[in-house]
Amino acid sequence: MIDPDRPGQLVKLTGFLSSVPSAFEAELHEGEGLLCPLPPSAPILVFQPLCPLLSFPAFRTSLCLHSSDLISHSQGLPDCRPESSRSWNLPHLGENDDPGSLGPEVASAPVRMCPRHPEPVPLAHPLPVLKEALEKVDRILRQALSAPGLAAMSAVVIHNDTVLWTGNFGRKNGSDPASGPPNEYTMYRISSISKIFPVLMLYRLWEEGTVASLDDPLERYASTFTINNPLGMASAPEQQTLMDELEKVGPAPRPSSVTLRRMASQLSGLPRRLRSTSLLWRGSTQEALSLLKDDVLVADPGTRCHYSTLAFSLLAHVLAAHTAQGDYQRWILENVLEPLGMEDTGFDLTPLVRARLAAGFYGSGRPAPLYDLGWYRPSGQMYSTPADLAKLAMVLLGGGPPLLRPDAAKALLAPLLACSGAYFANETGTPWEFHAQGGYRVVRKDGDLDGYAATFSLVPPLRLSLVLLLAGPRPPGRDLVAQAYDVLLPAMERALREAEPSPAPPPSARPFAGYFTFANQTFYEVRPGPEGELRLRQFGPRVEALVPPAFRTLALRHLRGRVFQLHVAREFPCELPLGDAWLSLEAQHGQLVNFYPLDRHGLSPGFDVPGLNTYRVLRLQRKPVFKTQ
C-alpha cells in the first residue's frame, strides 16, 4: 500500500505489461485510424498519489487507490519533483551486457524469481537431477545410522503417484547380528502419525453431513462436555468475600469455543492429557468427559498452538459414536485403510504384527517395550509400513484414488494459525505442523514413542512426499527430514521447471494474430511462434526505451475456445526495476486473455485481460508507425 506521507517510495506497477501513458502518437499507414479509440477508462498503474512518479512532456497523470478501483486524476495534484528528476530510467547496460538482462546494477542485488512454484507437470523418470539428489539423501540417512540406539531405518520418496526411491538401513532386529535389513514392507510403530486418521474421519463425516460444520463446538456431539476456560471469560463481578470468590471460581463461563477443527489442529486449548492419567489409561469416553468438568483449558481456544494428545483421542471417540460402526478403529478400517489398500496398517499388536515389526530401542541400546495406549489409541497406537504410508501420501498429493472432495482436501492441507517461537513448528493445521523451508511450506506430522520415531511429510506444490520411519530415537543434531529436503526441494523444482511444456497453440492462429492497441497508448502484436503457439509483444518507442527485450514478449497458452493464459517464462524476476518504479511480472503471469467473438472476416476484434483490469484492447487495421509530438 502506498503511504502518502512517505515521499520517495518505490512503487510497484501491476498493470498489463508496461501499459504506460505514451508521449508518442500512433500514425497508421494510408490514413487508417483506430477501430474504436477510447480514452482510458480504467487506469492500470499505481503511482505515488501526492507526487507523480512519471512525467512525460505531452502527458502527465497520477493515479491513486480508491476503494477497490484505481481512479485516474488528470489534474489537481502537485508535481513536486524537480524537472530533472521526472523521468523513467532502466538500469544502465554496459557494452558487454546481455540486452535481455537487468544489467549489472540490478544483477548485483538479490532478485526474487517467479513463478515461486513450478507447475506440477508429469515427469519422465529417471531424471539425472533427481537421481543425484536421491543419492545424497541416501548418504545423509546412511551416515545417521551410527546414532545411539538407532537400529533400523526406512524411507520412501514419492512424487505424485510414483515412488521415486526407497532406502532401508540397519537391521530389522538390532539385537540379532543375523537379522537382515528392513524393507518397504517392514512394520514400524508410527506414534503420532496416527493423529492423521481422526482428522480424515472428521473431514469425511463433514462431507457426508454427519458433522454439520468443522467449526461446530464439541458440545454439539458430546452434550456432557464442559471445561473451565478462565482465559476467555468476561471481567469478573465484584465478590463480597474472599471465600465467596473462591467458591464461585470467577464469573459464569462463556461457551468453551472448543470446536472440532481446533481439536484437530492443536488449537483447542485442551491439556496434553487428561489429569492424573498416563498414555496407558484404559478408561471410557464418558469417564474422560467427567474428568474434564473440573479441569481447565491451558489456552483460550484458537489463540495459541498447544500440543494435545487428549484432543485427538477425544475427537475420535466422540465422532465414532455418531457413525454406523460405533467404533473408531472399525470405521478407520472400513473407510480409509481398506479403500486405500493399506493392508499392513492397523492398531492391534498381534503376535503376527510383532513378528513383522522392526525392533525398537532406547538411546541407551535397551529394547523398548511394546505397550498398548488404551483410550489414547487414536493419538499414537498405530503401526504401518513405508509402502502403506506411500499409498496415503499419493492420495493426499492428488495422485491416487480420491479420499476427499477437492474442497475438503484443500482445507485439510491449509495452515490455520502461525505459532509462536516457543512452539516447534511455524504454523499449525489439521493435524499438521508446517515448517518453512526453501521457499515452501513443508507439511509434516512427526511422532515419537518409546523405541520409535516417524515423520510423514508433504510438499503439495511440488507433489512431493518423504516418509521416514525409525526403530530407535531420532539422531541428535539437525533434523534428518530437513536435511533431506535441503537436497530434494531444489532438485524437484529444477526437474519440474525443465519439464514444463511449451505453451499450447490454438487450432488456428489467424483469428487472433494482428496488431492491437489500448486507447492509442500502448500497442501489441499477436503472432504465432515457431511451434504455432501465440506470442504477445508490446512495442513502441517508449516500451523500447524502458523494457528489456526479454520481457516485451509473453507467450499465450491456449486454454479453450478464445481464452488464453499469459505466460512470462519458465523463470523470471518477480518484479522488473524501471528506475524508481517496479513492474510486476508476477502479476501478469497466469492472467487470462479473453479474445472477442470473431467478426465476419473470421478475426477477433480485440481482447480483455480482466485480472489486470484491462478492457477493450482493440484490433488495428495495420501496423502503426510512430512520430514524436
PyMOL commands that set and color helices and strands:
alter all, ss='L'
color gray80, all
select helices_A, chain A and resi 29-31+83-85+104-107+128-144+191-208+218-220+230-232+242-248+260-263+285-292+309-320+328-340+351-356+374-380+386-396+406-412+460-462+480-499+541-546+549-551+585-588+610-612
alter helices_A, ss='H'
color red, helices_A
select strands_A, chain A and resi 11-13+24-28+62-66+69-73+113-114+152-159+162-170+188-189+383-384+415-418+427-429+433-437+440-449+452-459+464-471+514-518+522-528+534-539+553-560+563-567+572-573+575-578+581-584+592-595+606-609+614-620+624-628
alter strands_A, ss='S'
color yellow, strands_A
deselect
rebuild
show_as cartoon
